[in-house]
Amino acid sequence: MTNKRTIFHLRCSNYPGGPETTLLGWLKYADCERFDPRVLFFHERRGLNVRSLELFSSHRVPVQIIPWGASRNLPGAVRALVRQIRAAESPGLLHSHDVRSDFVALIAGRLTHTPVVVSNHAWHAVGLKRHIQESLRARWLAYADLVINVSEDTHRETLRRGVPAERSVALYSGLDLAPYRDLPSKEEARKRLDIPQDALVISNVARTWPEKAIDRLIQAAAQLRPKYPALQVLQVGDGLLDAQLAAEVRQRGVEGCVRLLGFRTDYTDVMRASDVFALPSLAEGMPMVIYSAMAMGLPIVASNVSGLQDTLEHERTALMIRPGHLADLVESLDRMLSDPVLAKRLGDQAREVMEHRFSAEAAVRQLEQLYERVASARIAA
């Protein structure tokens, strides 16, 4: 038995997004004298977890695979996790990062008397399936030792849904800022992507899911293009609505303006080549891509939803819009494109806020204090 505490990070990683970026930052700055972090992904029969495995491999972070995935093998997942906990050389703590992981962790934690910490990235019940899923999740979150919410707004919603105040906290995920201090210039990024230097570029990085409202961005491009003939809108990400969005582009007649780039690992180059970053989502927790945009000093237009309300300030670090309001989106993008002084001021101030408030190194120190608090409370109980 060692003095370290083993932290099992459990994740259903079928798309390398914000939770993966968060986890990599935490692992990079973890205090390995006190903690032994381990990453476990669910097996996905359709290979949906391969991208995330490649991402973690590129950062030299080992990942272990446990069952469930598309086969819905809940007993197999619980057995595999229980074996991992019992084989560890030091006391364990389970940290889950999504709905499926929460359920498996809570069962395995109960069987092994292991404390469970849950990362709650968002409450946004868009669609009937998600609404039912989140209603059920609210019930079982009350059994976690601690729920870590990615924003104050998400924390308030967690309390409203019945999780006791002593077992719910807000902790901003933080971003590893080191890679953002050595990015290519905008000119170099445009050369890499074959984008004209005189183009006006708006970018978005998001899965093509309904709550991301990418169709609104396409519609905004159609309205802005007559005023800005050199406009290019670059959409990075794939998902459920790929075919629908491609049809929207054709219907609006913006094939030469809007580029649906699909999934890319060089999304930071796309953002760096941009003049404005737009996030017109209908719902969000705390999207890590906003941290990336802030770290780059990009002018931001974003919906006034959930965690973004706590992170961005209208007219100081971004232009905030009402979610789903196309007129707001068009007007704010127009302001950014037509007023470089405003755009630079907002981008510079966003970068300054990012440096002072939202680094991964600061976040992981707070996280480790929470681990100690949970472990001590369980021992005392």
For each residue, the residues with C-beta under 8 A, 3 or more apart:
1: 89 90
2: 36 89 90
3: 34 90
4: 32 33 34 35 36 90
5: 34 35 36 90 91 92 93 371 375
6: 35 36 37 38 88 89 90 91 92 93
7: 35 36 37 38 92 93 95 371
8: 38 40 81 84 85 92 93 94 95 105
9: 23 37 38 39 40 95 97
10: 40 81 94 95 96 97 101 104 105
11: 19 20 23 39 40 41 42 52 96 97 98 101
12: 41 42 68 97 98 99 100 101
13: 16 19 20 41 42 49 52 53
14: 44 48 49 52
15: 48 51 52 207 239
16: 13 20 21 51 52 55
17: 20 21 207 288
18: 21 22 121 173 285 286 287 288 289
19: 11 13 22 23 97 98 119 121
20: 11 13 16 17 23 24 52 55 56
21: 16 17 18 24 25 175 288
22: 18 19 25 26 119 173 174 288 360
23: 9 11 19 20 26 27 39 97
24: 20 21 27 28 55 56 59 61 176
25: 21 22 28 29 173 174 175 176 360 363 364
26: 22 23 29 30 37 174 360 363 364 367
27: 23 24 30 37 39 61
28: 24 25 59 176 360
29: 25 26 176 360 361 364 365
30: 26 27 35 37 364 368
31: 34 35 364 365 368
32: 4 35 36 37
33: 4
34: 3 4 5 31 368
35: 4 5 6 7 30 31 32 368 371
36: 2 4 5 6 7 32 88 90
37: 6 7 9 26 27 30 32
38: 6 7 8 9 62 64 84
39: 9 11 23 27 56 61 62 63 64
40: 8 9 10 11 63 64 65 66 81 84
41: 11 12 13 49 52 53 63 64 65 66
42: 11 12 13 49 65 66 67 68 69 77 100 101
43: 49 65 66 67 68 69
44: 14 47 48 49 69 70
45: 69 70 71
46: 70
47: 44 50
48: 14 15 44 51 69 70
49: 13 14 41 42 43 44 52 53 65 69
50: 47 53 54
51: 15 16 48 54 55 263
52: 11 13 14 15 16 20 41 49 55 56 63
53: 13 41 49 50 56 57 63
54: 50 51 57 58
55: 16 20 24 51 52 58 59 265
56: 20 24 39 52 53 59 61 62 63
57: 53 54 60 61 63
58: 54 55
59: 24 28 55 56
60: 57
61: 24 27 39 56 57
62: 38 39 56
63: 39 40 41 52 53 56 57
64: 38 39 40 41 84
65: 40 41 42 43 49
66: 40 41 42 43 76 77 80 81 84
67: 42 43 71 73 76 77 80
68: 12 42 43 71 72 73 74 76 77 100 104
69: 42 43 44 45 48 49 72 73
70: 44 45 46 48
71: 45 67 68
72: 68 69
73: 67 68 69 76 77
74: 68 77 78 103 104
75: 78 79
76: 66 67 68 73 79 80
77: 42 66 67 68 73 74 80 81 104
78: 74 75 81 82 104 107 108 111
79: 75 76 82 83
80: 66 67 76 77 83 84
81: 8 10 40 66 77 78 84 85 94 104 105 108
82: 78 79 85 86 108 111 112
83: 79 80 86 87
84: 8 38 40 64 66 80 81 87 88
85: 8 81 82 88 92 94 108 112 114
86: 82 83 112
87: 83 84
88: 6 36 84 85 91 92
89: 1 2 6
90: 1 2 3 4 5 6 36
91: 5 6 88 375
92: 5 6 7 8 85 88 112 114
93: 5 6 7 8 114 115 116 117 371 374 375
94: 8 10 81 85 105 108 109 114 115 116 117
95: 7 8 9 10 105 116 117 118 119
96: 10 11 101 102 104 105 106 116 117 118 119
97: 9 10 11 12 19 23 101 119 121
98: 11 12 19 101 102 121
99: 12 102 103 133 137
100: 12 42 68 103 104
101: 10 11 12 42 96 97 98 104 105
102: 96 98 99 105 106 118 137 140 141 144
103: 74 99 100 106 107 140
104: 10 68 74 77 78 81 96 100 101 107 108
105: 8 10 81 94 95 96 101 102 108 109 116 118
106: 96 102 103 109 110 116 140 143 144
107: 78 103 104 110 111
108: 78 81 82 85 94 104 105 111 112 114
109: 94 105 106 112 113 114 115 116
110: 106 107 113 143
111: 78 82 107 108
112: 82 85 86 92 108 109
113: 109 110
114: 85 92 93 94 108 109
115: 93 94 109 145 146 374 375 377 378
116: 93 94 95 96 105 106 109 143 144 145 146
117: 93 94 95 96 144 145 146 147 148 370 371 374
118: 95 96 102 105 141 144 146 147 148
119: 19 22 95 96 97 148 150
120: 123 141 147 148 149 150 154 158 285
121: 18 19 97 98 150 154 285 286
122: 150 154 283 284 285 286 306 307
123: 120 134 154 157 158 161 285 306
124: 130 211 282 283 284 285 305 306
125: 130 131 133 134 135
126: 130 210 211 282 283
127: 130 131 210
128: 131 132
129: 132 133
130: 124 125 126 127 133 134
131: 125 127 128 134 135
132: 128 129 135 136
133: 99 125 129 130 136 137
134: 123 125 130 131 137 138
135: 125 131 132 138 139
136: 132 133 139 140
137: 99 102 133 134 140 141
138: 134 135 141 142 161 162 163
139: 135 136 142 162
140: 102 103 106 136 137 143 144
141: 102 118 120 137 138 144 147 158 161 163
142: 138 139 162 163 164 167
143: 106 110 116 140
144: 102 106 116 117 118 140 141 147 163 167
145: 115 116 117 167 374 377 378
146: 115 116 117 118 167 168 169 370 373 374
147: 117 118 120 141 144 158 163 167 168 169
148: 117 118 119 120 169 170 171 367 370
149: 120 152 154 155 158 168 169 170 171
150: 119 120 121 122 154 170 171 172 173 285 286 307
151: 154 155 170 172 285 286 306 307 309 310 311
152: 149 155 156 170 310
153: 156 157 306 307 309 310
154: 120 121 122 123 149 150 151 157 158 170 285 286 306 307
155: 149 151 152 158 159 168 169 170
156: 152 153 159 160
157: 123 153 154 160 161 306
158: 120 123 141 147 149 154 155 161 163 168
159: 155 156 162 163 165 168
160: 156 157
161: 123 138 141 157 158
162: 138 139 142 159
163: 138 141 142 144 147 158 159 167 168
164: 142 167 168
165: 159 168
166:
167: 142 144 145 146 147 163 164
168: 146 147 149 155 158 159 163 164 165
169: 146 147 148 149 155 370
170: 148 149 150 151 152 154 155
171: 148 149 150 363 366 367 370
172: 150 151 286 310 311 357 358 363
173: 18 22 25 150 286 288 291 360 363
174: 22 25 26 291 358 359 360 361 362 363 364
175: 21 25 180 288 291 292 295 354 358 359 360
176: 24 25 28 29 179 359 360 361
177: 180 181 295 354 355 359 360
178: 181 182
179: 176 182 183 268
180: 175 177 183 268 292 295 296
181: 177 178
182: 178 179
183: 179 180 189 268 272 296
184: 188 189 192 269 272
185: 188 189 272
186: 189 190 272 273 274
187: 190 191 197
188: 184 185 191 192
189: 183 184 185 186 192 193 195 269 270 272 273
190: 186 187 193 194 195 196 197 199 201 273
191: 187 188 194
192: 184 188 189 266 269 273
193: 189 190 269 270 273
194: 190 191
195: 189 190 199 201 232 273
196: 190 199 230
197: 187 190
198: 230
199: 190 195 196 230 231 232
200: 228 230 231 232 275 337
201: 190 195 231 232 233 234 273 274 275 276
202: 217 221 231 232 233 234 274 275 276 277 278 333 337
203: 233 234 235 236 270 271 273 274 276 277 278
204: 212 214 217 233 234 235 236 237 277 278 279 280
205: 236 237 267 270 271 289 292
206: 209 212 214 235 236 237 279 281 287 289
207: 15 17 212 237 238 239 240
208: 212 214 235 237 238 239 240 241 242 245
209: 206 212 239 240 241
210: 126 127 213 240 241 282
211: 124 126 281 282 283 284
212: 204 206 207 208 209 237 280 281 282
213: 210 216 217 280 281 282 303 323 324
214: 204 206 208 217 218 235 241 245 280
215: 218 219 241 244 245 248
216: 213 219 220 280 324 326 329
217: 202 204 213 214 220 221 233 235 258 278 280 329
218: 214 215 221 222 233 245 248 249 252 254 258
219: 215 216 222 223 248 252 326
220: 216 217 223 224 278 280 326 329 330 333
221: 202 217 218 224 225 231 233 252 254 257 258
222: 218 219 225 252 253 254 257
223: 219 220 226 326 330
224: 220 221 227 228 231 330 333 334 337
225: 221 222 228 229 231 254 257
226: 223 229
227: 224 334
228: 200 224 225 231 337
229: 225 226
230: 196 198 199 200
231: 199 200 201 202 221 224 225 228 257 337
232: 195 199 200 201 202 257 258 259
233: 201 202 203 204 217 218 221 254 257 258 259
234: 201 202 203 204 259 261 270 273 274
235: 203 204 206 208 214 217 245 258 259 260 261
236: 203 204 205 206 261 262 263 264 267 270
237: 204 205 206 207 208 212 262 263
238: 207 208 242 262 263
239: 15 207 208 209 242
240: 207 208 209 210
241: 208 209 210 214 215 244 245
242: 208 238 239 245 246 260 262
243: 246 247
244: 215 241 247 248
245: 208 214 215 218 235 241 242 248 249 260
246: 242 243 249 250 260
247: 243 244 250 251
248: 215 218 219 244 245 251 252
249: 218 245 246 252 254 255 258 260
250: 246 247 253 255
251: 247 248
252: 218 219 221 222 248 249 258
253: 222 250
254: 218 221 222 225 233 249 257 258
255: 249 250 258
256:
257: 221 222 225 231 232 233 254
258: 217 218 221 232 233 235 249 252 254 255
259: 232 233 234 235
260: 235 242 245 246 249
261: 234 235 236 264 270
262: 236 237 238 242
263: 51 236 237 238
264: 236 261 267 270
265: 55
266: 192 269 270
267: 205 236 264 270 271 289
268: 179 180 183 271 272 292 296
269: 184 189 192 193 266 272 273
270: 189 193 203 205 234 236 261 264 266 267 273 274
271: 203 205 267 268 274 277 289 292 293 296 298
272: 183 184 185 186 189 268 269 296
273: 186 189 190 192 193 195 201 203 234 269 270
274: 186 201 202 203 234 270 271 277 298
275: 200 201 202 299 336 337 343
276: 201 202 203 298 299 300 301 333 336 337 343
277: 202 203 204 271 274 289 293 298 299 300 301
278: 202 203 204 217 220 300 301 302 329 333
279: 204 206 284 287 289 290 300 301 302 303 308
280: 204 212 213 214 216 217 220 301 302 303 321 323 329
281: 206 211 212 213 284 287 302 303 305 323
282: 124 126 210 211 212 213 303 305 323 324
283: 122 124 126 211 305 306 323
284: 122 124 211 279 281 287 303 305 306 307 308
285: 18 120 121 122 123 124 150 151 154 306 307
286: 18 121 122 150 151 154 172 173 290 306 307 308 310 311
287: 18 206 279 281 284 290 291 307 308
288: 17 18 21 22 173 175 291 292
289: 18 205 206 267 271 277 279 292 293
290: 279 286 287 293 294 300 302 308 311 312
291: 173 174 175 287 288 294 295 311 354 358
292: 175 180 205 268 271 288 289 295 296
293: 271 277 289 290 296 298 300 350
294: 290 291 297 298 300 311 317 350 351 353 354 358
295: 175 177 180 291 292 351 354 355
296: 180 183 268 271 272 292 293 347 351
297: 294 347 348 350 351
298: 271 274 276 277 293 294 347 350
299: 275 276 277 318 319 336 342 343 344 346 347 350
300: 276 277 278 279 290 293 294 312 317 318 319 346 347 350
301: 276 277 278 279 280 318 319 321 329 332 333 336
302: 278 279 280 281 290 308 312 318 319 320 321
303: 213 279 280 281 282 284 308 320 321 322 323 324
304: 308 309 314 320 321 322 323
305: 124 281 282 283 284 308 309 323
306: 122 123 124 151 153 154 157 283 284 285 286 309
307: 122 150 151 153 154 284 285 286 287 310 311
308: 279 284 286 287 290 302 303 304 305 311 312 320
309: 151 153 304 305 306 312 320
310: 151 152 153 172 286 307
311: 151 172 286 290 291 294 307 308 358
312: 290 300 302 308 309 317 318 320 350
313: 316 317 318
314: 304 318 319 320
315: 319 346
316: 313 346 349
317: 294 300 312 313 346 349 350 353
318: 299 300 301 302 312 313 314 346 350
319: 299 300 301 302 314 315 332 335 336 346
320: 302 303 304 308 309 312 314
321: 280 301 302 303 304 325 328 329 332
322: 303 304 325 328
323: 213 280 281 282 283 303 304 305
324: 213 216 282 303
325: 321 322 328 329
326: 216 219 220 223 329 330
327: 330 331
328: 321 322 325 331 332
329: 216 217 220 278 280 301 321 325 326 332 333
330: 220 223 224 326 327 333 334
331: 327 328 334 335
332: 301 319 321 328 329 335 336
333: 202 220 224 276 278 301 329 330 336 337
334: 224 227 330 331 337 338
335: 319 331 332 338 339 342
336: 275 276 299 301 319 332 333 339 342 343 346
337: 200 202 224 228 231 275 276 333 334 343
338: 334 335
339: 335 336 342 343
340: 343 344
341: 344 345
342: 299 335 336 339 345 346
343: 275 276 299 336 337 339 340 346 347
344: 299 340 341 347 348
345: 341 342 348 349
346: 299 300 315 316 317 318 319 336 342 343 349 350
347: 296 297 298 299 300 343 344 350 351
348: 297 344 345 351 352
349: 316 317 345 346 352 353
350: 293 294 297 298 299 300 312 317 318 346 347 353 354
351: 294 295 296 297 347 348 354 355
352: 348 349 355 356
353: 294 317 349 350 356 357 358
354: 175 177 291 294 295 350 351 357 358 359
355: 177 295 351 352 359
356: 352 353
357: 172 353 354
358: 172 174 175 291 294 311 353 354 362 363
359: 174 175 176 177 354 355 362 363
360: 22 25 26 28 29 173 174 175 176 177 363 364
361: 29 174 176 364 365
362: 174 358 359 365 366
363: 25 26 171 172 173 174 358 359 360 366 367
364: 25 26 29 30 31 174 360 361 367 368
365: 29 31 361 362 368 369
366: 171 362 363 369 370
367: 26 148 171 363 364 370 371
368: 30 31 34 35 364 365 371 372
369: 365 366 372 373
370: 117 146 148 169 171 366 367 373 374
371: 5 7 35 93 117 367 368 374 375
372: 368 369 375 376
373: 146 369 370 376 377
374: 93 115 117 145 146 370 371 377 378
375: 5 91 93 115 371 372 378 379
376: 372 373 379 380
377: 115 145 373 374 380 381
378: 115 145 374 375 381
379: 375 376
380: 376 377
381: 377 378
